[in-house]
């Protein structure tokens, strides 16, 4: 047997082994994937075609769901955008990363408010964000859309749209908020320039978030389907956002990037439109209820994840950082408490998920417990909402059977005190607060 023949046999064996490995779930491929993170802004967990909404049309996200793993019982720990987005980018709970509230305390003089806003932003400088961690693998990264933490570079992004200077009107996205509503050209330009470098893309347009000003033809379509102009505007915004997702996914197809890209979708928090006026109804945004906390989570990784629908497993947005890092051949930081969504055994071992809801404006930007309103625990069936007396005086614990009552209409705390005590102990073990 000549050396050339032996070399050919070895090469063939390696090729077969590599092909088998690439198809095996849970294994890391030889080349790390690109990563696209799509984040809806203020959209209820029910308000997608693939989640069964009878009226709202979301064909692009429906297609993504059909091609990926859909966790219908996904959650964010906090039902407010800043802490929620910071948890996604860091894989940490808000009481860990410290960005618990959107703004400094109300009523401060302008100069002090500006100083405290800058102190809030500075917290991101010391955190291990996904762009920083992925940079060790040579990733380029682009920030677009909602971003509270100053200039995009402060989050570790190599490219971005947001300047984030509070003295120049930067608060939660400034120039970055043009994405989606004014097209996706900055994303297309970034993808064209990336070349062969792996990339991480943060697409967090302020959609369907207010202002609810959809294209006229979409508003006319939904105006005929409801007696509430406010609801029609919101529904139309959901479809407009879906169109932008379709443009992004189509561009990945056009550039032959889809098979080498991990795409993740979720919403930053929920929203239930007030039908009588603008704004959200109770038990949605900023609340401890599933209307503000629950979101479907989709993970698409062609050739690596078999499309399926998981209706049983509660998962969290803090699971996304460990998931993305695992896919890219990196380990989570010791502070991350989430589980990789690629690890079915790890998810099966987890017996509960937890979260926390804070005040919109801080009481103290440096003390998470000072801003706490609620902690919550979901063990798959029972959900306990535990109020923090300092900020919700007089409130009592609430208990819901989510399997029988997914919209939390019947508080079972008085009828099931044993469950209240059991879950309270779990919450206190997770994050004890005095």
C-alpha positions in Angstrom: 0.0 0.0 0.0 1.6 3.3 -1.1 1.7 6.3 1.2 -0.6 8.2 -1.2 -3.2 5.5 -0.9 -2.9 5.3 2.9 -3.2 9.2 3.1 -6.3 9.1 0.9 -7.9 6.5 3.2 -7.1 8.5 6.3 -8.5 11.7 4.7 -11.7 9.9 3.8 -12.1 8.5 7.3 -11.6 12.0 8.7 -14.1 13.4 6.3 -16.8 10.8 7.3 -16.1 11.4 11.0 -16.4 15.2 10.6 -19.7 14.8 8.7 -21.1 12.6 11.4 -20.0 15.0 14.1 -21.6 18.0 12.3 -25.0 16.3 12.3 -24.8 15.2 16.0 -26.8 17.4 18.3 -24.9 19.1 21.1 -21.5 18.8 19.3 -19.5 22.0 18.4 -18.7 22.3 14.7 -15.2 22.9 13.4 -16.1 26.4 12.4 -18.1 28.5 14.9 -21.4 29.8 13.5 -22.3 33.4 12.9 -24.9 34.6 15.4 -27.9 36.8 14.7 -30.0 37.9 17.7 -33.4 39.3 16.8 -35.2 41.0 19.7 -38.8 42.2 19.5 -39.7 45.2 21.7 -43.0 45.2 23.6 -44.8 42.3 22.1 -47.0 39.8 23.9 -46.1 36.1 23.9 -49.5 35.4 22.2 -49.1 37.8 19.3 -47.5 35.7 16.6 -49.0 33.4 14.0 -46.9 30.5 15.2 -48.2 31.1 18.8 -51.8 30.9 17.5 -52.9 34.5 17.3 -56.1 34.5 15.2 -55.5 37.8 13.5 -51.9 39.0 13.5 -49.9 37.9 10.5 -46.2 37.0 11.1 -45.2 34.9 8.1 -41.4 35.5 8.5 -41.2 34.5 12.1 -43.6 31.6 11.4 -41.1 30.4 8.9 -38.2 30.8 11.3 -40.2 28.9 13.9 -40.8 26.0 11.5 -37.1 25.8 10.9 -35.9 25.9 14.5 -36.5 24.8 18.0 -39.4 26.8 19.5 -39.6 27.1 23.3 -43.2 28.4 23.7 -42.6 28.8 27.5 -39.7 31.2 27.3 -39.3 34.1 29.8 -37.3 37.2 30.5 -36.4 37.7 34.2 -37.5 41.3 34.2 -40.4 42.9 32.4 -38.7 46.2 31.6 -36.4 46.8 28.6 -33.1 48.0 30.1 -32.7 45.2 32.7 -34.0 42.7 30.2 -31.6 43.7 27.4 -28.7 43.8 29.8 -29.5 40.3 30.9 -29.6 39.1 27.3 -26.2 40.6 26.5 -24.5 39.4 29.7 -26.3 36.2 30.7 -26.8 37.7 34.2 -29.8 38.5 36.3 -30.4 42.2 36.8 -29.4 42.1 40.5 -26.0 40.7 39.2 -25.3 43.2 36.5 -26.8 46.1 38.4 -28.8 47.7 35.6 -32.2 47.2 37.3 -34.0 50.4 36.2 -34.4 52.4 33.0 -33.6 55.8 34.6 -32.1 57.4 37.7 -34.4 58.5 40.5 -37.1 60.9 39.6 -37.0 64.5 40.8 -33.2 65.0 40.6 -31.7 68.3 39.4 -30.6 68.0 35.8 -26.9 67.9 36.5 -27.2 65.2 39.1 -29.5 63.2 36.9 -27.0 63.4 34.0 -24.2 62.3 36.4 -26.2 59.3 37.6 -27.2 58.3 34.1 -23.5 58.2 33.2 -22.9 56.0 36.3 -25.5 53.6 35.2 -23.9 53.3 31.8 -20.5 52.8 33.3 -21.7 49.5 34.8 -21.4 47.8 31.4 -17.7 48.5 31.2 -16.9 45.9 33.8 -19.2 43.2 32.4 -18.4 40.2 30.2 -20.8 40.8 27.3 -21.3 38.5 24.4 -19.4 40.7 22.0 -16.4 40.8 24.3 -16.4 37.1 24.8 -16.9 36.3 21.1 -14.0 38.7 20.2 -11.6 36.0 21.5 -12.8 33.9 18.6 -12.3 36.7 16.1 -15.9 37.8 15.8 -17.0 41.1 14.4 -20.1 42.5 16.1 -22.8 45.0 15.1 -25.2 46.8 17.4 -28.4 48.2 16.0 -31.7 49.3 17.6 -32.4 49.5 21.3 -29.2 49.9 23.4 -29.1 51.7 26.7 -25.5 51.4 27.7 -23.8 54.4 26.0 -21.7 54.1 22.9 -21.8 50.7 21.3 -18.1 50.2 21.9 -18.7 50.2 25.6 -20.6 46.9 25.2 -17.7 45.4 23.3 -19.2 45.8 19.8 -16.8 46.4 17.0 -19.4 48.2 14.9 -22.7 50.0 15.8 -25.2 52.8 15.4 -25.7 54.2 18.9 -23.6 57.0 20.3 -25.3 56.9 23.7 -24.1 60.2 25.0 -26.8 61.4 27.4 -25.6 65.0 27.0 -26.5 64.8 23.3 -29.9 63.1 23.7 -28.6 59.6 23.8 -30.7 57.4 26.2 -31.8 54.1 24.8 -30.6 53.9 21.2 -30.6 57.4 19.5 -29.3 56.8 15.9 -29.7 53.1 16.4 -33.4 53.4 16.6 -33.6 54.1 12.9 -33.1 50.4 12.1 -36.2 48.6 11.0 -38.5 51.6 10.6 -36.1 53.2 8.1 -34.8 50.0 6.6 -31.9 47.6 7.2 -29.1 49.1 5.1 -26.6 49.4 8.0 -27.0 45.6 8.6 -26.6 44.8 4.9 -23.5 46.9 4.7 -22.0 45.2 7.8 -22.7 41.7 6.4 -21.1 42.7 3.1 -18.0 44.0 4.8 -17.6 41.0 7.2 -16.2 38.8 4.5 -15.0 35.5 5.9 -15.0 36.7 9.5 -17.6 35.3 11.9 -20.0 37.9 13.1 -22.5 38.6 15.9 -25.5 40.8 15.0 -27.7 42.5 17.6 -31.0 43.4 15.8 -33.2 45.1 18.5 -35.4 47.5 16.6 -37.9 49.6 18.6 -40.7 47.5 17.1 -43.6 47.0 17.6 -42.9 49.5 20.5 -44.7 52.8 20.5 -45.0 55.0 18.5 -47.5 52.8 16.8 -47.3 54.4 13.4 -47.4 51.5 10.9 -47.6 51.9 7.1 -51.1 53.0 6.0 -51.9 49.8 4.1 -51.1 47.7 7.2 -53.2 49.9 9.4 -56.1 49.7 7.0 -55.8 45.9 6.9 -56.1 45.6 10.7 -58.6 48.5 11.1 -61.1 46.3 9.4 -60.5 43.5 11.9 -61.2 45.3 15.2 -63.3 48.1 16.7 -60.3 49.6 18.5 -58.0 51.9 16.6 -55.3 51.4 19.3 -55.4 47.6 18.9 -55.3 47.9 15.1 -52.2 50.1 15.3 -50.5 47.6 17.5 -51.4 44.6 15.4 -50.2 46.4 12.3 -46.9 47.2 14.1 -46.4 43.5 14.8 -46.7 42.6 11.1 -44.4 45.5 10.1 -41.8 44.2 12.5 -42.2 40.7 11.0 -41.6 42.2 7.6 -38.3 43.6 8.7 -37.3 40.2 10.1 -38.1 38.7 6.8 -35.8 41.2 5.0 -33.0 40.2 7.4 -33.5 36.4 7.0 -33.8 36.8 3.2 -30.5 38.6 3.1 -28.8 35.8 5.0 -30.2 33.5 2.3 -29.0 35.8 -0.5 -25.5 35.9 0.9 -25.5 32.1 1.4 -25.1 32.6 5.2 -28.1 30.9 6.6 -26.6 27.4 7.0 -23.6 28.8 8.9 -25.6 31.1 11.1 -27.3 30.6 14.5 -30.4 32.7 14.7 -32.1 33.4 18.0 -35.4 35.2 18.5 -37.2 36.5 21.6 -39.0 39.7 22.9 -37.5 41.9 25.5 -40.8 42.0 27.5 -44.5 41.6 26.9 -47.2 44.0 26.0 -51.0 44.0 26.2 -52.5 46.9 24.3 -54.9 49.1 26.1 -57.9 49.1 23.7 -59.3 52.5 24.9 -56.1 54.5 24.7 -52.3 54.4 24.0 -50.1 52.5 26.3 -50.3 49.0 27.9 -52.9 47.3 29.9 -52.3 45.9 33.4 -50.6 42.6 33.9 -48.2 43.2 31.0 -45.1 45.4 30.7 -43.4 46.2 34.1 -45.6 43.6 35.8 -44.6 40.2 37.4 -47.3 38.4 35.3 -46.7 36.3 32.2 -48.2 39.1 30.1 -45.0 41.1 30.8 -42.5 38.2 31.3 -43.3 35.4 28.9 -41.9 35.3 25.3 -41.4 32.5 22.8 -37.8 31.8 22.2 -36.7 30.4 18.8 -33.3 28.9 18.1 -32.5 28.0 14.5 -29.2 26.3 13.6 -29.4 24.4 10.3 -27.9 21.0 10.3 -27.3 21.2 14.0 -30.7 21.4 15.6 -33.7 19.4 14.5 -36.8 21.6 14.2 -39.3 20.9 17.0 -41.7 22.6 19.3 -41.2 22.5 23.1 -44.5 23.3 24.9 -43.3 22.1 28.3 -39.9 23.4 29.3 -39.7 26.9 30.9 -36.5 28.6 29.7 -35.0 32.1 30.3 -33.3 34.8 28.3 -30.2 34.3 30.5 -29.9 30.9 28.9 -29.1 32.6 25.6 -25.5 33.6 26.5 -24.5 30.0 27.5 -26.2 28.7 24.4 -24.4 31.1 22.0 -21.1 30.5 23.8 -21.5 26.8 23.6 -22.2 26.9 19.9 -19.1 29.0 19.4 -16.8 26.7 21.4 -16.6 28.9 24.5 -17.6 28.3 28.1 -19.9 30.5 30.1 -18.5 32.7 32.8 -18.7 31.4 36.4 -21.3 34.1 37.2 -23.8 32.9 34.5 -26.7 30.9 36.1 -28.4 30.0 32.8 -28.4 26.7 31.0 -27.5 26.1 27.4 -30.5 25.4 25.2 -28.3 23.0 23.3 -28.0 20.8 26.4 -31.2 18.9 26.8 -30.0 17.0 29.8 -29.1 20.2 31.6 -32.5 21.7 30.9 -34.2 18.5 32.2 -32.2 18.7 35.4 -33.4 22.3 36.1 -36.5 22.3 38.3 -37.4 26.0 38.3 -36.7 29.3 36.8 -36.6 32.7 38.6 -36.9 36.4 37.9 -37.2 39.8 39.4 -39.2 43.0 38.6 -37.9 46.5 39.5 -39.1 50.1 39.6 -38.9 52.0 36.3 -36.9 54.8 37.8 -34.4 53.8 40.4 -34.5 54.4 44.2 -30.8 53.8 44.3 -28.8 53.0 41.1 -26.2 51.1 43.1 -28.4 48.9 45.3 -30.6 46.5 43.3 -32.6 45.5 46.4 -33.7 49.1 46.9 -35.4 49.0 43.5 -37.0 45.6 43.8 -40.8 45.3 43.5 -41.3 41.5 43.0 -39.4 38.2 42.8 -41.0 35.2 41.1 -40.5 31.5 40.6 -41.9 29.1 38.0 -41.5 25.4 38.5 -43.3 24.4 35.4 -46.7 24.3 36.9 -46.8 26.7 39.8 -45.7 30.3 39.7 -45.3 32.3 42.9 -45.1 36.1 42.8 -43.5 37.4 45.9 -43.8 41.2 46.5 -41.1 43.3 48.1 -42.9 45.2 50.9 -40.6 48.3 50.7 -41.8 49.1 47.1 -45.2 47.3 47.0 -46.7 48.0 50.5 -49.6 45.9 51.4 -49.3 43.4 48.5 -49.6 39.7 49.3 -48.0 36.7 47.5 -49.9 35.4 44.5 -49.8 31.8 43.3 -51.0 30.6 39.8 -51.4 27.2 38.3 -49.9 28.0 34.8 -50.9 24.7 33.3 -54.6 25.2 34.1 -54.6 29.0 34.0 -51.9 30.3 31.6 -53.3 33.9 31.8 -53.2 34.0 35.6 -56.8 34.8 36.3 -57.2 32.8 39.5 -54.9 33.4 42.5 -54.5 30.1 44.4 -52.3 31.4 47.3 -55.0 31.0 49.9 -56.0 27.6 48.7 -52.5 26.2 48.4 -50.4 27.6 51.3 -48.0 24.6 51.0 -47.0 25.6 47.5 -46.6 29.2 48.6 -44.2 28.2 51.4 -42.3 25.8 49.2 -41.7 28.3 46.4 -41.0 31.1 48.8 -38.1 29.0 50.2 -36.8 28.5 46.7 -36.9 32.2 45.9 -35.1 33.1 49.1 -32.4 30.5 48.4 -32.0 31.9 44.9 -31.7 35.6 45.9 -32.2 36.4 49.6 -33.3 40.0 50.1 -33.7 41.7 53.5 
